[in-house]
């Protein structure tokens, strides 16, 4: 079994993080890099992803690159796999983090916005899992970490976001389905369900406060949003052999929000 801390090591592992150019994706990418993994940032925003990859390489001393990827397109996902194999020869970890949200009540939401959210958040997880998972199955081993949300378990208030909630609930059950299908073939699939997190994109919202933020924090036992680096260590755990018997699991990181 080896030393406990050694089981958390990702040295020699190759990890793909979708939506990894910023926010929670970047925080998890940095954590995986700190644990020794080589990093591929798969993001639609190539210039920002390249900057982030360069920063990870300089800060963590591991190979890191950016590959422009549209997670909703099968051809793009397959091209990512081929580019990753050409550079590193294998893929050990996939973090399906790319996601979007539209705050809108159901009666006002356009079909276009509904389909867009479902396409990125749910279809994108399947497209990427199928493409990368296919390579992992050929290897006989791999690890997929899907980022769902506490919104898969509760209905957020006061904002309307039915498409987001539905998409993340889908991700949660897709995780369990893939875990069951692929367990005997060496693939583990788990999901992290974050609560309200303070990222580059949401920092201004929390700093400005207001009725919506006050409602969120009043409903949280911890009374604060999470920080991105509070998600990173969990990603390392799930990506490593330290979690070798964890499969098909949902791990909620929400400061106790869903406990009430």
CORBELCOR-V768154 format. One record per residue. RES is the residue in one small letter. PHI is phi in whole degrees, -180 to 180 (none if undefined). NEAR is the number of other C-alpha atoms within 8 Angstrom. Layout:
res	phi	near
RES	PHI	NEAR
RES	PHI	NEAR
//
This chain:
res	phi	near
x	none	2
x	84	5
x	-61	6
x	-58	7
x	-65	6
x	-63	7
x	-71	10
x	-88	12
x	-69	10
x	-116	13
x	-59	8
x	86	7
x	-86	11
x	-114	13
x	-123	14
x	-105	12
x	-124	15
x	-81	15
x	61	15
x	-90	17
x	-74	15
x	-158	12
x	61	11
x	-63	11
x	-61	14
x	-67	12
x	-61	13
x	-69	16
x	-61	13
x	-64	11
x	-65	13
x	-64	15
x	-66	14
x	-59	8
x	-85	11
x	111	12
x	-76	14
x	-80	13
x	-118	16
x	-121	14
x	-91	17
x	-103	16
x	-144	16
x	-72	8
x	-92	8
x	-63	10
x	-58	6
x	-68	9
x	-63	16
x	-64	11
x	-62	8
x	-66	11
x	-64	15
x	-63	10
x	-66	8
x	-63	13
x	-60	11
x	-70	8
x	-79	6
x	-105	9
x	70	7
x	-124	12
x	-62	7
x	-148	12
x	-145	10
x	-120	12
x	-129	12
x	-62	10
x	-143	11
x	-105	9
x	-67	14
x	-88	9
x	-115	9
x	-59	10
x	-63	6
x	-68	10
x	-64	15
x	-66	10
x	-65	8
x	-61	12
x	-61	11
x	-65	8
x	-67	9
x	-65	12
x	-67	10
x	-63	7
x	-88	6
x	-118	8
x	88	7
x	-163	9
x	-135	16
x	-104	11
x	-136	13
x	-124	14
x	-109	12
x	-86	14
x	-110	12
x	-56	13
x	-167	8
x	-137	8
x	-141	8
x	-121	9
x	-86	7
x	-164	10
x	-67	10
x	-59	8
x	-72	4
x	-97	6
x	-71	9
x	-78	6
x	-60	6
x	-60	6
x	-67	9
x	-59	10
x	-64	8
x	-63	8
x	-65	16
x	-63	13
x	-64	10
x	-73	14
x	-76	15
x	-110	13
x	-60	10
x	-62	13
x	-66	13
x	-68	9
x	-58	13
x	-70	13
x	-65	12
x	-67	8
x	-68	12
x	-75	13
x	-61	12
x	-60	9
x	-68	11
x	-62	14
x	-65	12
x	-67	7
x	-75	8
x	88	9
x	-166	11
x	176	14
x	-147	12
x	-115	15
x	-121	15
x	-96	14
x	-101	12
x	-97	14
x	-175	13
x	-62	13
x	-67	13
x	-77	15
x	-109	8
x	-135	7
x	-104	7
x	-66	8
x	-144	8
x	-92	6
x	-78	9
x	-89	10
x	-157	13
x	-61	9
x	-65	11
x	-62	14
x	-59	11
x	-65	10
x	-64	13
x	-73	14
x	-65	13
x	-62	10
x	-61	14
x	-63	12
x	-79	8
x	-62	9
x	-56	13
x	-63	12
x	-64	9
x	-66	10
x	-60	14
x	-69	8
x	-64	7
x	-107	10
x	-57	10
x	-76	6
x	-110	8
x	91	10
x	-110	16
x	-106	13
x	-135	15
x	-133	16
x	-134	14
x	-101	13
x	-115	14
x	-74	13
x	-93	14
x	-69	7
x	-121	10
x	-93	12
x	-112	10
x	-56	8
x	-79	7
x	-108	9
x	-57	9
x	-64	8
x	-60	8
x	-71	9
x	-69	6
x	-76	6
x	70	9
x	101	6
x	-60	6
x	-65	10
x	-65	10
x	-61	9
x	-64	10
x	-57	9
x	-71	12
x	-66	8
x	-90	9
x	-109	11
x	-57	9
x	-81	8
x	64	8
x	-156	7
x	-78	10
x	-79	11
x	-100	9
x	-52	13
x	-73	9
x	-83	8
x	-95	13
x	-56	14
x	-60	10
x	-68	8
x	-62	12
x	-63	14
x	-58	11
x	-69	12
x	-80	12
x	-103	12
x	-72	10
x	-63	9
x	-110	9
x	-60	7
x	-108	4
x	-99	9
x	-152	10
x	70	14
x	-97	9
x	-112	9
x	-114	7
x	-90	10
x	-126	11
x	-139	12
x	66	11
x	90	10
x	-56	11
x	-85	8
x	-78	4
x	-89	5
//
